[in-house]
Amino acid sequence: MNALITPFSFLLIILAGYLFKRTGWFHDRDYRIIQRAVFTITIPCVIINSFASSPHSTSLLIITGFSFLCSIIPLVIMYAVTWRRPVEERAFQMLNVTGFNTGNFCMPVTQAYFGPAAVVDAMMFDIGNSAVISSFMNVFTTGTLHIDPTKPLSDQAHAKGVTVLPYTPPTDPQARRLQRRATFRRSVKSLFLSVPFDIYLVMIALMLAHVNLPQWLATITQPGANANSFCSMLMVGMLMEMPHDWHEVREVGSVIGWRLAVEVACAAAAWFLLPFDAQTRKIVMMLCMSPSTVFGTMFTDKVLGNAQLAGFTLSVTAVISLLCTTAIYMLV
């Protein structure tokens, strides 16, 4: 019965967030307040609470490497398969097919099904995933499509239908070196501005050094960790927005189709290839069915100025994710 009640309760929270926005109780940009609270308070509390209350084996770093590959390979694939499409569509596809919404979505879901033990596996999965979605996917997308990351694509001159923006690389070796250095600095800065990723690095360092966190840390972070599920689902609902035309519907449909193909392939690989017990592999399978990422929404807003469509994509894939994870929990 809990397997049915859990996704239903999450759907109700998502629906509440959307209805509160539609009725004017929340404004369009209010999701950013919840987003900041989730990324700087509730997810860090979940991470610290998990490491303080449960043992983390270094063998689980295999899950980290697995999630890194599952995150980065689709990014390259989407760059290749969209090579004939307009640059706006390519950027949208690359930013919203790539990565897994682990911390905001599937971590609370798996925790509800399996308890604290699932958080350990979800953390190790999210470390590799975060390395891609919090910085690299945006740098790769803007770099390969020659998009200036400092301003929206609509403000950058280009002919309609071009697949990449016009770009003339500097001929001077010193200028090329400075350009590469600036890109590297921007990528590293974006990565380390992610509070959850910074905490992950600290926790991994402590784990490798065999340092156990004091129990009082688990106690004081428990309230914030408990709030993560509600805040994350509410934020998903606040991000939801209906598409404006059939072109946007097709764009979202394309993202959903590619995401399902990627997720099913990754889930199958997790079940058949990972050297862990059945429950751990089952949890990783559920994590592989995560919806599109909040980072994808944020970068889509910066690059294309269309956070609404990315938010709709996140909301639809969240509902699909709930159905898929529930099916895996009940059937596998």
DRENDO-1510 file (C-alpha; in Angstrom, 1 decimal, always signed):
<recs>
REC; n; res; u; v; w
REC; 1; MET; +0.0; +0.0; +0.0 .
REC; 2; ASN; +2.9; +2.4; +0.8 .
REC; 3; ALA; +4.2; +1.9; -2.7 .
REC; 4; LEU; +1.0; +3.5; -4.0 .
REC; 5; ILE; +0.6; +6.1; -1.3 .
REC; 6; THR; +4.1; +7.5; -1.6 .
REC; 7; PRO; +4.0; +8.6; -5.3 .
REC; 8; PHE; +0.4; +9.9; -4.8 .
REC; 9; SER; +1.4; +12.1; -1.9 .
REC; 10; PHE; +4.3; +13.5; -3.9 .
REC; 11; LEU; +2.0; +14.2; -6.8 .
REC; 12; LEU; -0.3; +16.1; -4.5 .
REC; 13; ILE; +2.6; +18.3; -3.3 .
REC; 14; ILE; +3.6; +19.0; -6.9 .
REC; 15; LEU; +0.0; +19.8; -7.8 .
REC; 16; ALA; -0.2; +22.1; -4.8 .
REC; 17; GLY; +2.9; +24.0; -5.9 .
REC; 18; TYR; +1.4; +24.5; -9.4 .
REC; 19; LEU; -2.1; +25.5; -8.2 .
REC; 20; PHE; -0.6; +28.0; -5.7 .
REC; 21; LYS; +1.3; +29.6; -8.5 .
REC; 22; ARG; -1.7; +29.7; -10.9 .
REC; 23; THR; -4.0; +31.3; -8.2 .
REC; 24; GLY; -1.4; +34.0; -7.4 .
REC; 25; TRP; -0.4; +32.8; -4.0 .
REC; 26; PHE; +3.1; +32.2; -5.4 .
REC; 27; HIS; +4.6; +34.3; -8.2 .
REC; 28; ASP; +6.4; +33.0; -11.3 .
REC; 29; ARG; +9.9; +33.5; -9.8 .
REC; 30; ASP; +9.2; +32.4; -6.2 .
REC; 31; TYR; +10.5; +29.0; -7.0 .
REC; 32; ARG; +13.9; +30.5; -6.8 .
REC; 33; ILE; +13.5; +31.0; -3.1 .
REC; 34; ILE; +12.6; +27.3; -2.6 .
REC; 35; GLN; +15.4; +26.4; -5.0 .
REC; 36; ARG; +17.9; +28.3; -2.9 .
REC; 37; ALA; +16.7; +26.7; +0.3 .
REC; 38; VAL; +16.8; +23.2; -1.2 .
REC; 39; PHE; +20.3; +23.6; -2.6 .
REC; 40; THR; +21.9; +25.4; +0.4 .
REC; 41; ILE; +19.9; +23.9; +3.3 .
REC; 42; THR; +17.9; +20.8; +2.8 .
REC; 43; ILE; +20.1; +18.8; +0.4 .
REC; 44; PRO; +23.3; +19.6; +2.4 .
REC; 45; CYS; +21.4; +18.5; +5.5 .
REC; 46; VAL; +20.5; +15.2; +3.8 .
REC; 47; ILE; +24.1; +14.7; +2.7 .
REC; 48; ILE; +25.6; +15.4; +6.2 .
REC; 49; ASN; +22.9; +13.4; +7.9 .
REC; 50; SER; +23.5; +10.4; +5.7 .
REC; 51; PHE; +27.3; +10.4; +6.2 .
REC; 52; ALA; +26.9; +11.0; +10.0 .
REC; 53; SER; +24.3; +8.3; +10.6 .
REC; 54; SER; +25.2; +5.5; +8.1 .
REC; 55; PRO; +28.5; +3.8; +7.1 .
REC; 56; HIS; +29.7; +4.6; +3.6 .
REC; 57; SER; +31.9; +2.0; +2.0 .
REC; 58; THR; +34.6; +3.1; -0.5 .
REC; 59; SER; +33.3; +0.3; -2.8 .
REC; 60; LEU; +30.3; +2.4; -3.5 .
REC; 61; LEU; +32.5; +4.8; -5.5 .
REC; 62; ILE; +31.8; +2.4; -8.3 .
REC; 63; ILE; +28.3; +3.8; -8.3 .
REC; 64; THR; +29.8; +7.3; -8.6 .
REC; 65; GLY; +31.8; +6.3; -11.6 .
REC; 66; PHE; +28.7; +4.6; -13.1 .
REC; 67; SER; +26.5; +7.7; -12.7 .
REC; 68; PHE; +29.3; +10.0; -14.2 .
REC; 69; LEU; +29.3; +7.9; -17.3 .
REC; 70; CYS; +25.5; +7.7; -17.5 .
REC; 71; SER; +25.4; +11.5; -17.2 .
REC; 72; ILE; +28.2; +12.5; -19.7 .
REC; 73; ILE; +27.6; +10.0; -22.5 .
REC; 74; PRO; +24.0; +11.3; -23.3 .
REC; 75; LEU; +25.4; +14.8; -23.5 .
REC; 76; VAL; +27.8; +13.8; -26.3 .
REC; 77; ILE; +25.1; +11.7; -28.0 .
REC; 78; MET; +22.6; +14.6; -28.1 .
REC; 79; TYR; +25.3; +16.9; -29.6 .
REC; 80; ALA; +25.8; +14.3; -32.3 .
REC; 81; VAL; +22.2; +13.4; -33.1 .
REC; 82; THR; +20.9; +17.0; -33.2 .
REC; 83; TRP; +23.6; +18.2; -35.6 .
REC; 84; ARG; +21.1; +19.2; -38.3 .
REC; 85; ARG; +18.7; +21.0; -35.9 .
REC; 86; PRO; +18.6; +24.8; -35.1 .
REC; 87; VAL; +21.0; +25.9; -32.4 .
REC; 88; GLU; +18.1; +26.8; -30.0 .
REC; 89; GLU; +16.7; +23.3; -30.2 .
REC; 90; ARG; +20.1; +21.7; -29.9 .
REC; 91; ALA; +20.8; +23.7; -26.7 .
REC; 92; PHE; +17.4; +22.8; -25.2 .
REC; 93; GLN; +17.9; +19.1; -26.0 .
REC; 94; MET; +21.4; +18.9; -24.7 .
REC; 95; LEU; +20.6; +20.7; -21.4 .
REC; 96; ASN; +17.4; +18.8; -20.6 .
REC; 97; VAL; +18.2; +15.2; -21.8 .
REC; 98; THR; +21.5; +15.2; -19.8 .
REC; 99; GLY; +21.7; +14.2; -16.1 .
REC; 100; PHE; +19.5; +13.0; -13.3 .
REC; 101; ASN; +17.4; +14.9; -10.8 .
REC; 102; THR; +18.7; +12.8; -7.9 .
REC; 103; GLY; +18.9; +15.2; -4.9 .
REC; 104; ASN; +15.7; +17.0; -5.5 .
REC; 105; PHE; +13.5; +14.1; -6.7 .
REC; 106; CYS; +14.7; +10.5; -6.7 .
REC; 107; MET; +16.6; +10.7; -3.4 .
REC; 108; PRO; +13.4; +11.5; -1.5 .
REC; 109; VAL; +11.5; +8.9; -3.4 .
REC; 110; THR; +14.0; +6.0; -2.8 .
REC; 111; GLN; +14.3; +7.2; +0.8 .
REC; 112; ALA; +10.5; +6.9; +1.2 .
REC; 113; TYR; +10.6; +3.3; -0.2 .
REC; 114; PHE; +13.8; +1.9; +1.4 .
REC; 115; GLY; +14.5; +4.2; +4.3 .
REC; 116; PRO; +18.0; +5.7; +5.3 .
REC; 117; ALA; +19.9; +2.9; +3.5 .
REC; 118; ALA; +18.8; +4.2; +0.1 .
REC; 119; VAL; +20.2; +7.6; +0.9 .
REC; 120; VAL; +23.7; +6.2; +1.0 .
REC; 121; ASP; +23.4; +4.8; -2.5 .
REC; 122; ALA; +21.7; +7.9; -3.8 .
REC; 123; MET; +24.5; +10.1; -2.4 .
REC; 124; MET; +27.2; +8.1; -4.2 .
REC; 125; PHE; +25.2; +8.2; -7.4 .
REC; 126; ASP; +24.6; +11.9; -7.2 .
REC; 127; ILE; +28.3; +12.7; -6.8 .
REC; 128; GLY; +29.2; +11.6; -10.3 .
REC; 129; ASN; +26.0; +13.1; -11.7 .
REC; 130; SER; +26.6; +16.4; -10.0 .
REC; 131; ALA; +30.1; +16.7; -11.5 .
REC; 132; VAL; +28.4; +16.8; -15.0 .
REC; 133; ILE; +25.1; +18.7; -14.4 .
REC; 134; SER; +26.3; +21.5; -12.1 .
REC; 135; SER; +28.9; +22.8; -14.6 .
REC; 136; PHE; +30.2; +20.6; -17.4 .
REC; 137; MET; +27.0; +20.2; -19.4 .
REC; 138; ASN; +26.6; +24.0; -19.6 .
REC; 139; VAL; +30.2; +24.6; -20.5 .
REC; 140; PHE; +30.1; +21.8; -23.1 .
REC; 141; THR; +26.8; +23.0; -24.6 .
REC; 142; THR; +27.8; +26.6; -24.9 .
REC; 143; GLY; +31.3; +25.8; -26.0 .
REC; 144; THR; +30.5; +23.3; -28.8 .
REC; 145; LEU; +27.6; +25.4; -30.1 .
REC; 146; HIS; +29.7; +28.6; -29.8 .
REC; 147; ILE; +27.2; +30.3; -27.6 .
REC; 148; ASP; +28.3; +33.2; -25.4 .
REC; 149; PRO; +27.4; +32.1; -21.9 .
REC; 150; THR; +27.2; +35.7; -20.5 .
REC; 151; LYS; +24.0; +36.6; -22.4 .
REC; 152; PRO; +20.9; +34.9; -23.8 .
REC; 153; LEU; +21.0; +33.4; -27.2 .
REC; 154; SER; +18.3; +35.8; -28.4 .
REC; 155; ASP; +20.8; +38.7; -27.9 .
REC; 156; GLN; +23.4; +37.0; -30.1 .
REC; 157; ALA; +23.3; +37.7; -33.8 .
REC; 158; HIS; +22.8; +34.6; -36.0 .
REC; 159; ALA; +20.8; +33.5; -39.0 .
REC; 160; LYS; +17.6; +31.6; -38.5 .
REC; 161; GLY; +18.1; +27.8; -38.6 .
REC; 162; VAL; +21.9; +27.7; -38.0 .
REC; 163; THR; +23.1; +24.7; -36.1 .
REC; 164; VAL; +26.0; +26.5; -34.4 .
REC; 165; LEU; +26.6; +30.2; -34.0 .
REC; 166; PRO; +29.3; +31.8; -36.2 .
REC; 167; TYR; +32.6; +31.8; -34.5 .
REC; 168; THR; +36.1; +32.9; -35.6 .
REC; 169; PRO; +38.8; +31.5; -33.2 .
REC; 170; PRO; +41.6; +33.8; -32.3 .
REC; 171; THR; +44.7; +33.3; -34.4 .
REC; 172; ASP; +47.2; +34.5; -31.8 .
REC; 173; PRO; +48.4; +31.6; -29.6 .
REC; 174; GLN; +48.4; +33.8; -26.5 .
REC; 175; ALA; +44.8; +34.8; -27.1 .
REC; 176; ARG; +43.8; +31.1; -27.6 .
REC; 177; ARG; +45.6; +30.3; -24.3 .
REC; 178; LEU; +43.8; +33.1; -22.5 .
REC; 179; GLN; +40.5; +31.9; -23.9 .
REC; 180; ARG; +41.0; +28.3; -22.8 .
REC; 181; ARG; +42.1; +29.5; -19.3 .
REC; 182; ALA; +39.0; +31.7; -19.0 .
REC; 183; THR; +36.7; +28.8; -20.0 .
REC; 184; PHE; +38.4; +26.5; -17.5 .
REC; 185; ARG; +38.1; +29.1; -14.7 .
REC; 186; ARG; +34.4; +29.6; -15.5 .
REC; 187; SER; +33.8; +25.9; -15.4 .
REC; 188; VAL; +35.6; +25.4; -12.1 .
REC; 189; LYS; +33.9; +28.4; -10.5 .
REC; 190; SER; +30.5; +27.1; -11.6 .
REC; 191; LEU; +31.3; +23.6; -10.2 .
REC; 192; PHE; +32.5; +24.8; -6.8 .
REC; 193; LEU; +29.6; +27.3; -6.4 .
REC; 194; SER; +27.4; +24.3; -6.1 .
REC; 195; VAL; +27.1; +23.8; -2.3 .
REC; 196; PRO; +26.0; +20.1; -2.5 .
REC; 197; PHE; +29.0; +19.3; -4.7 .
REC; 198; ASP; +31.4; +21.0; -2.3 .
REC; 199; ILE; +29.9; +19.1; +0.7 .
REC; 200; TYR; +30.1; +15.8; -1.3 .
REC; 201; LEU; +33.9; +16.5; -1.8 .
REC; 202; VAL; +34.4; +17.1; +1.9 .
REC; 203; MET; +32.4; +13.9; +2.8 .
REC; 204; ILE; +34.4; +11.8; +0.3 .
REC; 205; ALA; +37.7; +13.1; +1.7 .
REC; 206; LEU; +36.5; +12.2; +5.2 .
REC; 207; MET; +35.3; +8.8; +4.1 .
REC; 208; LEU; +38.6; +8.0; +2.4 .
REC; 209; ALA; +40.5; +9.2; +5.5 .
REC; 210; HIS; +38.2; +6.9; +7.6 .
REC; 211; VAL; +37.0; +9.8; +9.7 .
REC; 212; ASN; +33.6; +9.3; +11.3 .
REC; 213; LEU; +31.3; +12.3; +11.8 .
REC; 214; PRO; +29.9; +12.9; +15.3 .
REC; 215; GLN; +26.4; +11.7; +16.0 .
REC; 216; TRP; +25.3; +15.2; +17.1 .
REC; 217; LEU; +25.7; +16.3; +13.4 .
REC; 218; ALA; +23.1; +13.7; +12.4 .
REC; 219; THR; +20.8; +15.1; +15.1 .
REC; 220; ILE; +21.0; +18.7; +14.2 .
REC; 221; THR; +20.7; +18.1; +10.4 .
REC; 222; GLN; +17.7; +15.7; +10.8 .
REC; 223; PRO; +15.0; +18.5; +10.5 .
REC; 224; GLY; +16.5; +19.9; +7.4 .
REC; 225; ALA; +16.9; +16.4; +5.9 .
REC; 226; ASN; +13.2; +15.6; +6.7 .
REC; 227; ALA; +12.1; +18.8; +4.9 .
REC; 228; ASN; +13.9; +18.0; +1.6 .
REC; 229; SER; +11.1; +15.8; +0.2 .
REC; 230; PHE; +8.4; +18.4; +0.7 .
REC; 231; CYS; +10.5; +21.4; -0.5 .
REC; 232; SER; +11.8; +19.5; -3.5 .
REC; 233; MET; +8.3; +18.4; -4.7 .
REC; 234; LEU; +6.8; +21.8; -4.0 .
REC; 235; MET; +9.6; +23.4; -6.1 .
REC; 236; VAL; +8.8; +21.0; -9.0 .
REC; 237; GLY; +5.2; +22.1; -8.9 .
REC; 238; MET; +6.1; +25.8; -8.9 .
REC; 239; LEU; +8.3; +25.2; -11.9 .
REC; 240; MET; +5.5; +23.7; -13.9 .
REC; 241; GLU; +4.3; +25.7; -16.9 .
REC; 242; MET; +2.2; +24.8; -19.9 .
REC; 243; PRO; +3.8; +24.9; -23.4 .
REC; 244; HIS; +2.6; +27.8; -25.7 .
REC; 245; ASP; +2.3; +26.0; -29.0 .
REC; 246; TRP; +2.7; +22.6; -30.8 .
REC; 247; HIS; +6.4; +23.3; -31.5 .
REC; 248; GLU; +7.1; +23.4; -27.8 .
REC; 249; VAL; +5.0; +20.3; -27.3 .
REC; 250; ARG; +7.2; +18.5; -29.9 .
REC; 251; GLU; +10.3; +19.8; -28.2 .
REC; 252; VAL; +9.3; +18.4; -24.8 .
REC; 253; GLY; +8.2; +15.1; -26.5 .
REC; 254; SER; +11.6; +14.7; -28.1 .
REC; 255; VAL; +13.3; +15.3; -24.7 .
REC; 256; ILE; +11.0; +12.8; -23.0 .
REC; 257; GLY; +11.7; +10.2; -25.7 .
REC; 258; TRP; +15.4; +10.5; -25.5 .
REC; 259; ARG; +15.4; +10.6; -21.7 .
REC; 260; LEU; +13.4; +7.4; -21.5 .
REC; 261; ALA; +15.8; +5.7; -23.9 .
REC; 262; VAL; +18.8; +6.8; -21.9 .
REC; 263; GLU; +17.1; +5.9; -18.6 .
REC; 264; VAL; +16.1; +2.4; -19.6 .
REC; 265; ALA; +19.5; +1.7; -20.9 .
REC; 266; CYS; +21.2; +3.0; -17.7 .
REC; 267; ALA; +18.8; +1.1; -15.5 .
REC; 268; ALA; +19.4; -2.2; -17.4 .
REC; 269; ALA; +23.2; -1.6; -17.1 .
REC; 270; ALA; +22.8; -1.0; -13.4 .
REC; 271; TRP; +21.0; -4.2; -12.9 .
REC; 272; PHE; +23.2; -6.4; -15.0 .
REC; 273; LEU; +26.6; -4.8; -14.6 .
REC; 274; LEU; +27.0; -3.4; -11.1 .
REC; 275; PRO; +28.7; -5.8; -8.6 .
REC; 276; PHE; +26.3; -5.2; -5.7 .
REC; 277; ASP; +23.4; -6.9; -3.9 .
REC; 278; ALA; +19.9; -6.9; -5.5 .
REC; 279; GLN; +18.6; -4.1; -3.3 .
REC; 280; THR; +21.5; -1.7; -4.1 .
REC; 281; ARG; +21.1; -2.4; -7.9 .
REC; 282; LYS; +17.4; -1.9; -7.6 .
REC; 283; ILE; +17.9; +1.5; -5.9 .
REC; 284; VAL; +20.4; +2.5; -8.6 .
REC; 285; MET; +17.8; +1.4; -11.3 .
REC; 286; MET; +15.3; +3.8; -9.7 .
REC; 287; LEU; +17.8; +6.6; -9.6 .
REC; 288; CYS; +18.4; +6.1; -13.3 .
REC; 289; MET; +14.7; +6.9; -13.9 .
REC; 290; SER; +15.1; +10.4; -12.4 .
REC; 291; PRO; +13.4; +13.3; -14.2 .
REC; 292; SER; +15.3; +16.2; -15.9 .
REC; 293; THR; +17.4; +18.4; -13.7 .
REC; 294; VAL; +16.9; +21.7; -12.0 .
REC; 295; PHE; +20.3; +22.7; -13.3 .
REC; 296; GLY; +18.9; +22.0; -16.8 .
REC; 297; THR; +16.1; +24.5; -16.1 .
REC; 298; MET; +18.5; +27.1; -14.7 .
REC; 299; PHE; +20.9; +26.8; -17.6 .
REC; 300; THR; +18.0; +26.8; -20.1 .
REC; 301; ASP; +16.9; +30.1; -18.5 .
REC; 302; LYS; +20.3; +31.6; -18.9 .
REC; 303; VAL; +21.0; +30.4; -22.4 .
REC; 304; LEU; +17.6; +30.5; -24.0 .
REC; 305; GLY; +15.5; +32.6; -21.6 .
REC; 306; ASN; +12.9; +29.8; -21.5 .
REC; 307; ALA; +12.7; +28.5; -18.0 .
REC; 308; GLN; +9.0; +27.8; -18.4 .
REC; 309; LEU; +9.4; +25.2; -21.1 .
REC; 310; ALA; +12.2; +23.5; -19.2 .
REC; 311; GLY; +10.1; +23.6; -16.0 .
REC; 312; PHE; +7.2; +21.9; -17.9 .
REC; 313; THR; +9.7; +19.3; -19.1 .
REC; 314; LEU; +10.8; +18.8; -15.5 .
REC; 315; SER; +7.3; +18.4; -14.3 .
REC; 316; VAL; +6.2; +15.9; -16.9 .
REC; 317; THR; +9.3; +13.8; -16.5 .
REC; 318; ALA; +8.8; +13.9; -12.7 .
REC; 319; VAL; +5.4; +12.3; -13.1 .
REC; 320; ILE; +6.8; +9.7; -15.5 .
REC; 321; SER; +9.7; +9.1; -13.0 .
REC; 322; LEU; +7.2; +8.5; -10.2 .
REC; 323; LEU; +5.4; +5.9; -12.3 .
REC; 324; CYS; +8.6; +4.2; -13.4 .
REC; 325; THR; +10.3; +4.1; -9.9 .
REC; 326; THR; +7.1; +2.7; -8.4 .
REC; 327; ALA; +6.9; +0.0; -11.1 .
REC; 328; ILE; +10.6; -0.9; -10.4 .
REC; 329; TYR; +9.9; -1.1; -6.7 .
REC; 330; MET; +6.9; -3.3; -7.0 .
REC; 331; LEU; +8.0; -5.6; -9.9 .
REC; 332; VAL; +11.8; -6.0; -9.8 .
</recs>
